[in-house]
Structure formats: C-alpha cells, structure tokens
Amino acid sequence: MIRRVEADGPASKPASVGAPTFIDVFAGCGGLSLGLKRAGWHGLFAIEKDRFAFDTLSSNFPIDSGPLSYSWPEAIERTPWDIAELLRTKSEALEALAGTVDLLAGGPPCQGFSHAGRRRPDDPRNRLFEAYLELVRIVRPRVVLIENVRGFTSSFDRRGHDGITNFAETLHDRLDADYDTVSAIVRASDLGVPQSRSRFFLVGVRKGELAGDGLSRFFDDLHQHTAAFLAPRGLPRRPTARDAIGDLEVGHNGTVPCDDSPGFDAIDYQEPRSAYQIFIRDGHEGRPSDTRLARHRPDIRDRFASIIRSSCEEGRLNVSISPETRKAHGLKKMAIRVMDPLSPAPTITSLPDDLLHYSEPRTLTVRENARLQSFPDWFKFKGKYTTGGHLRVKEVPRFTQVANAVPPLIAEQIGLRLISLLGLDRVDMGGERPTDNGEGVLVSAQLAAE
C-alpha cells in the first residue's frame, strides 16, 4: 500500500502514488480529509451535497496540485453530490473501484441523533448511514471509519425506521459479516484540540486483514500516543480557549472593513501569542479570513457584558447561564454559555449566539470557531455566514460547516494510527512543514516514537 509520502502542508510536494487511498463521504468542508491527508493518505474524491460546503472543500483541496489534492475519477463529476443520486447514476464507476480503496471515511448527518437538538428516531437524515453502508458494499474498502455525535450511541424511546432504536449497535451488527469493528467516544480535548467536544468513532477492518488484537486496542493506542504526536509540534496537551484565540481579541488587534461582507467589520491581525497559535498559523501570512464580526446593537453588547460579568461571578463558565441571569435579561434561550479562557471551550454549535467570548461582549467569529476545531489559518470557508428559517435544513453556511467538521488534529492522529495498525511502511517525509519554528515535518517523528 504505502511506500513513500512527501511532506504535508500547503507548500509541500505531492504525495506519491503509493500512498493509501480514501474516499470522504458526507465530507462537509473537509476537516476529516485534511487530517487524513496530513497523515499520509491520498484522497480519491469526496461526496458532499451542500454547495457551500463543497465550495469550501474544492477551494482548499484542488485536483492534482499537491499533497492536499484529490485525484477525482473522470467518470464522477467534481460537483456537489447527493449520495443517493451518486449511487443511482454512477454505479458502474463505483463498482470499478471495488477492492482498490483502502479507506471509506465519513460522518452521516447527525441532527436526528444529537442531544443538542430534537432527537427523532424517524428523522430521514438518520438513515443516510444506510447509503454509507451501501457504498461500503459496492466499494469493499479495506477499512471503514465513521464519525457521529455522542447521541448516536443512545437508544431512542421509540423505534424508528425498520425498528431501529440504537443506530450504533445496528451499525456494528450490519458491518459484522465482513468487518471486525471497534468504537469509542473520543473527547477532542484529550487529543490536543481546545474544545471539550465528544464524538462517536467507529473503525472497521475487513476480516482477515489483521492478526492479533491490535484493533481492539485502537482507541487506547490513539490516546497513548497523543503526547508523542503533540510534543514535536510544540503543542500543549490541553490547549485552552485563550491559547486558541487570544491573538484574535478585538482589543489587541482593532478592526478593519470585512473583505467579503460590505458594512461589516473584521478583526485585524498582529501576531501569534501562544504555541498553539504559532502552530495553527501554519505558514499563513497576514490576517486570516473569516474574522467578520457580528453587528451587535449597543444594548445587545451591554447585555452580553452583563452576562459575562454574572457568569464569572457565579463561576458558571463553559456551562449554560443561570436561571437568574436569564430572568434578569428576559431571555428564553437556554443554551447561552460564556467561555472559560483557562479551559478548553465547550462544544461549538452552528448557532453563533450559543457561545459568548470570555472577555469581549460579542459572539465568536467563524475563524475563532475554526481555531477551536484546529483548522489552520490558511483554510478559507465559502458560502453564506449564517442562514435561518426553512433554509436551515437546506443550506450549510460557514458557521455550520465549522461546527459539523471533524477536527483535523483528531483526523490526523486517527490516520496515523490506521497506518500503524495496518502495518504499512513508516511515512518518509521529504520536506519541511511551513511552521514558524522550523521543525521538520513531524509525522515520521511521531511514528518513530512508537
């Protein structure tokens, strides 16, 4: 499978044709793809229905122009695809890939499973994992990787389609004939991401591929090697919210007119102020994109300032504001939280007003959320910033793209563990990652520490 992979990062050489291959299903804006590619995997193509998310993915991952590119089969147009339509109209092209793909990765839409929303066993989006399983049947990849919200493991009180009450258990059962599987709940902050986000991950390996019990130890090994992964990159084990976004404070940088939104201000940029920020800059020069500030009215800013003070005094940071604070401001919304600057952020959501800055009376920008998800500063998001009403189930604007993504730092570590698990040759990096500290590319350093 893998024999040699060149250096990762936007300024590096292309990956060799010997790199293990993957298809990203329900790819969103590409957080999972980015991490896998940086771990040495080569993307064949990605399946994503929403045009905004697909524009983001396409602009950051071009075709055949470097290690972050996709190959993209000629028989499958490079366009937003509904997975059902792809299965119906491109069956021959997909069948031609059978047995040639190393990894099929994806995270089916999670709205019907999430405890943060209205859990519905009959939400039609819940059944998109059926399309994923159909793709598994056709392509027959060596490995499958599935990510979803923690609620994916929780049983519903009533049955959904086909009598399913627990989708995680059903997924294990449905894969059992052809794959050995293992799953776990992974907390992002345990893997160096500045956010206490918990997600379900499942890894399946085609039966007969592995000897011994390596698969059963997969997630234990993932956590065991986190320190060896983070240390050479200069990253702390548990970066805080301030570590992630402290250099984006308006009070430190001031504002400039927003490039892509006339009438809005954006945060200007000076310099990184923490090791995490140096890493996340990743060679990017100047002001990052997506720092557009919300246009809060003066009375809203005053309300936010009061909520921040109250939450600090009450010791209620990173959790929902108190009933007393809600009552004092006449608020019905339950989910408002104020970040704790000295801890990882709570799980970010697609609703900007769910989370307030730790010291400035405002909501966060897309870029600040992207920092909390471990996206590098050169990664640019496309499409609307927000949407509302009936369009919320039809469009995936920038805030939602970021919230739905797999943190690239987690995906990279999982990609490296899969390389190790499958006994592939160690990644030989042929260049330097464009970081400020001048360290050599560090995938090989992590593997050498094993």
Buried (B, 14 or more C-beta within 10 A) or exposed (E): EBEBBBBBBBBBBBBBEEBBBBBBBBBBBBBBBBBBBBBBBBBBBBBBBBBBBBBBBBBBBEEEEBBBBBEBBEEBEBEBBBBEEBBEBBEEEBEEBEEEBBBBBBBBBBBBBBEBBEBBBEBEBBBBBBBBBBBBEBBBBBBBBBBBBBBBBBEBEEEBEEEBBBBBEBBBEBBEEBBBBBBBBBBBBBBBBBBBBBBBBBBBBBEEBBEEEBBEBBBEBBBEBBEBBBBBBBBBEBBBBBBBBBBBBBEBBEEEEBEEEEEBBBBBBEEBBBBBBBBBBBBBEEBBBBBBBBEBEEEBBEBBBBBBEBBBEBEBBBEBBBEEBBEBBEBEEEEBBBBBBEBBBBBBBBBBBBBBBBBBBBBBBBBBBBBBBBBBBBBBBBBBBBBEEEEBEEBBBBBBBBBBBBBBBBBBBBBBBBBBBBEBBBBBBEBBBBBBEEBBBBBBBBBEEE
